[in-house]
Each structure stands twice: as C-alpha cells, then as structure tokens.
Amino acid sequence: MIEPGTFSVDPWAVAERELHLDLLGQTESIFALSNGHIGLRGNLDEGEPHGIPGTYLNGFFESLPLPYAEAGYGYPEEGQSLIDVTNGKLIRLLVDDEPLDVRHGRLSHHERVLDLREGVLRRDLEWTSPAGQRVRARSTRLVSFVHRAVAAICYEVEPLDEAARIVVQSTLVANEPVPGRAADPRAAAALRAPLVCEYHASNDLEAALGHRTRASGLRMAAGLDHVVEGPPGTVTTSESEPDLARVTVSTELAPGETLKVVKLLAYGWSSVRSMPALRDQVDAALAAARRTGWEGLRAAQREYLDDVWERADVELEGDPELQQAVRFGLFQVVQAAARAEQRAIPAKGLTGRGYDGHTFWDMETYTLPVLTYTAPKSARDALLWRHTTLELARSRARELRLGGVTFPWRTIRGEECSGYWPAGTAAFHVNAGVADAARRYGAASGDADFERGPGFELLVETARLWASLGHHDAEGCFRIDGVTGPDEYTALVDNNAFTNLMAARNLRAAAEVVSRYPERAAELGVEDEEVESWRAAADAMVVPFDAQLGVTSQSEGFTRYRPWDFAATDPDEYPLLMHYPYYLLYSSQVVKQADLVFALYACGDQFSPEQKRRDFDYYEPITVRDSSLSACIQGVVAAEVGHVELAYEYLLETALVDLRDRAGNTADGLHLASLAGTWLVAVAGFGGMRDHGDTLAFSPCLPTRLTRLCFRLLYRGRRLRVELGHDSARYELVSGEPLELTHNGDLLTLEAGSPRTLPCPERGQRPPVGPPPGREASRHGVGANGDDTAGPPGAHRRPRQ
C-alpha cells in the first residue's frame, strides 16, 4: 500500500514531494496522462529506472493465442492485448558526459505534481552528478485534449554552480522491453517485440517511425519535432534506424543560463489506411502543434479543463484528502474518454496494461453514468463504439444459438477475449448494461438522433437476446437460467435477480422506442407480435424471493446455500478465489461484489423502501468486496437505506483505491470504474439522485464528517448545481429552460436565476450493519489482497478478481 503522506493533500493537485523508487510502478499509473486516444504512463523523463514503461494508443493491440487445457464449443480461440507502442516520452540528459540517473550521484530535490486544473504533469529536480556537477532540470508534460493526436513536453536544464557541457537526447523508441505477463510461451512470444518497422526518417529537428503489428496487422506512426532555445553555439543533430529515432541537442551552459527544449509528439494508427497516409497524418498534427506553440497548447489545455470543472466538479468540505481523491477520480475518468472518439474505454483507461487493456461492462455500468451527466459527448462516443461492434455481437449470438446480439465480456475491438466461460459466455448482464447506458444517455441528453439511430438498434437487438435466452415455464413465469450475475462467486445460477430485472427494463425500453419510431422498427423487421412478447416477458420476469426470510434472493435458492465461515477465514486468504475452490464458493452464501445490492440501486424503482433496507441488511454481512467494483455500489445503497456513515467509509475506500494502492496492483493501471464510483457515491449516494423515470429525483443526506457537498450536472441541455448541507438542499438551474425535478418525492420546477432551498428531513438511526469480520471498510481500505488484480500470469483467461 501507499502510505499516508506520500502525496501532499491539495484540492487541485496530486504531488509527490520526494522520489519513492519503491513506488515507481504505482506513481507511473497515478501520474499517467491521456486524452482517450494517447496514453503516457508517468515514467521519469530519462526512462530509467522504471516500474513499467508504457505508451498506449486506444484500440491498438496485438492478437495472441488463447490456450486451454480442455477446449469447448464457443471458446474464443484468439485474444487481444494492448501493447506498448513507440515511446516518445524519453528525454535523456547528459551533464559533462554523465547521464542523469537518479540512482547515481545525489538527488537533493525531486518533486512531481499532477495538476488537475492545468492537465499537466510537472517535474522539478536538482541532481549532482557523480563528478560533482550540480544541475536543475524541469519538465512539464501534457497530452492534449484539444489536439487529439498530440502530446508535448517542455524540458529545461541549467547548471547551478559552474559551467557544464549539456546534451539532451530526445528519442523515439519502439519494442522497448516490458515485464512479461503471459503464462503461455506463445502469448509471451507474441508480445515480446510486436512491432515491425515499415519506415524511419529524420531531418533537422524532426524524426519519425512507422510500424505494423506482426499478427493483428495494425499500422501506427509516431513523429516528433522540437523548438530549441539555447545560447549561441547550440547544435542539433538527428538520426534514425528501424526501432529508434533521435534528435540530439548539445550546448555549453554557464550558471544562470538555460537550455529549453520543447518536444512535440504526434501519433496515429489505423487498421485500413496505408503507412504513407499515417505518416502524412502525423506530419500534419506536428505542423498544427508547432503553429500553436507550447504556450498555446498549455492555454488550450487549461481552457478545456476550466469548462470540465465548471460542469462536473464535486466539492466536499470536511475531509481535504477525500476532496483531492474525488477530483483525481473525476480527472481520470475525463481524460480516459475525452478524445476516445468511438473507441472503447478500457477498464484501466490508458494508464497501464492491466487486464490486457480490455473493456468490460464497467464502461457502460460505472463510467458512462458519470460521463452522461458531465461529458455527454464522450458518453455518446463510447456508445457509438459499441454500436460499431453490433455485427460481431450478432455473430457471437449466432454462435451461441441465440437471437439478437451478445456483447463480449472483455474485448478491445469487439470480439470475445475471455477464455473463462462462466464469464465470457454466461455473464449476459453486460448486454443489459449496454442497453441501460443507451437508455440513460437518450433520456438525459434528449439526443433524438442517437435514440432513433444507434440507440434504437442497441435496445432492440439486446431485447431480442433476452427473448431467446429466457423462456416461459409451466406457470407462465419468464425465467433466465444458467447465467453468471455480477457476483462471480455464485456463477451459473438460475434467475439472477440483477440480470432479470435489468433484462426486464431492457425489454420495456425496447418496446417503448419501437412505439416512438415505427419506421425504424419496420427497417429492422420488428413486428407487433415480437414487441408484445417483450412486454409479456418483462411483466412475467422471475425475481426470486425468500418469503421465510423476507428478503430478495440474489438468485434462485441462494439464501439456502451453506453459510460461509468468516470467523475461520484468515485475512490473508482474500481474495477468496485465490485460496478456495470454485465449487465451495459457488455453493456458499458469500458475495464477491455487489449483486442483489446493485439491483437495489440500478432497479430501485422495483423495490419498496422497506424491502431495500431488509435486503441490504441481509447481504452486507456476507459481501467481501473482493473486487474494487463493489464499494461504490454498496456506498450508494447504504446511504439510501439509512447507513449514511457506512456509505462515507465506502466513499473513502473507492476514492482512495489508487492513491493508497489498496489492491496492491495500481502499478498495472488505475481502477477506472472505482474512480468513477466516487462520483456515484457523492451524487447517487449522498445526493440521492435517481433517473428511473422521466424526471430526475433527489433524496439527499450528508454524513456527519462532511459539512457540505456540492455537485454539478448536465441534463437535457441544462446546467444544474446541487448543494447539500445537513439540514437543507439548494437546487440551482445555472442555465437552460425551466426544469422539473423531485426532492424527497415532492415535485418542483426550477428556473434559471431562481434557486430553491428545501429542508432535508433527519434520518433516524438504524441498527448498525457492516461487512464480514476482517473486511471492514475504512480509510485504509480492505488491504492489498482484497481487490481485483490484473497481475497473475494467465490473467487474460481468468475471471476478474
């Protein structure tokens, strides 16, 4: 874990005031920069030492074999892995022929700051070489939100005591050695040196490399250009070879003189365009960046983020560390999606190769709700990417002998990449997540073109899946059997409540859009009889219930499984799937992550308030949170049912998952869904926001350790600001047409310039309830073994942990 105090507490920055070599992997993820297209891990400028080098392009992958001890019908034969592409971050410094290496000489000062307002990573160091020459070096790095293909670094160096010969090498490097991950030798070999050079070039201050992948056949180009400011006599040279291109700047500096090198980077890739076309694209991007200039790039970055924070900021008073963590989480969500532009949003963003860079249901279920209400264009783009994979999803459904579409459990381009079939084949709720995200975006944005076009197809084709997957039994009930719900510790069950409730919503939403757009229905061959079958299935959907206990059963028979002996479970035996056989997990009342409790939030309109309380109190003591996806959902529902202080503990857990490295695997990349979950707990938990119907509803509450909470939303073209205290809630329509919403069930109309302040009734104290022994929520989290992990060999064919 990362100890408290490693990062100074600042509401608008994450700062490391001294270099922690033992935390390089973690800080490389935390200080990563991205715009959704390009991802640069926060490696040191000079490249060494490092935890994991990483430069990524969204959607750029290599194919690799998926081995099985025993193959079966429908198992995917090929996987996909995000790869480390050409590294353009490298800037090596030599002082009187001594290379800067923080492991040698003396490092008297080292500071790195991730600035959440400016969208840059700053570094400032003072280093004395082994020969006694003292210099100061400063760098500022950005990945542009405005220029999609561009990143830039401003690097400055000055001698502090006496004149020094200074050499700066600005480099592009392909096929860097990276730590091996795949257990299968064939997969390891495929990833060892995946890029094959197609061209290299250098001229004056410019250099470029072009490569293709060996197996997937994708092409990419990377180029660099420079602006150099130095004293008279400064000279430059350039050179290139198949996996290396370099521009070298050499000068002599007296104390007080500075060499400034602005490095401009551009990246492009394609599965269809030629290398000359990619090279032209990169050259054009560099030309635009050079015309804009370093200061122009920085100003545009700040302007972009000013708008982001104006519409998306969450303010907290009472816990400065939590305020920092919440803004850090929002920043990471924004930069993971800002310029993805019809590419998927991976579970780790572009901060690392955890999960091989795959996208899961996390995108639609955790990340897109945040983007829908803060950056709707990014949410739309992500859904359009799903829409582009429809044909692959139809093909997968046909392979599984099903109707409609079956979206993959994990993927980069759209093909199923999970060799663990209880998830890759049976976790059908990913399809309901896609449909619900499309429904939510359409309702929240008012985007009729999307609803009539891509949204319509997503809803209809997923509805067709449920109609073919389930069946009416002898009593007329509609059953969906043999599935894996969100809780992977109870796989292959009948009538998972979350899956069934989400499927019912999907079926009803599809029926509604068909009634609104009959001409589109005709184009897709949707007939009245089919629509009626959807409505009948939704109305007859089985939701298992244990009448004796008075609780909703997570799946059929779940409440009759054997109890788990938590008292006999050693804390070092978490996560349980690494220490217990699946048979024992599958047949016991132990929950990996929120499942039925997730249904209480996502489908809350299907439960009475009392039923929610009873269900939460039943499942909370048996949910071990062996996934980082769980704490935020438990926090949302805990706040709703009256366990407000417990919700606060869960907000801390999800917000600090990476800043404290609670999972012990932040080095593999950030937990993007968990970071998005900070917004969910703040807005849906303490703000009580629900979007089940046609009107936004709020039911606010505030934990005792916070004195104020304020958040902002975009909704149907309006900007809304909600501010909470312990006794009241203030609703302000910042801009837009009048808006109706509900506060604790009471309808009110907001008009711009006329905020409304309403009382919040005091919630009575409820008998305490909490997680199982040893899994208590706290600021320090559940420990290094209690989260999802991407690290074990063969992770590409394991379930999520």
Disulfide bonds with the S-S distance in Angstrom:
none
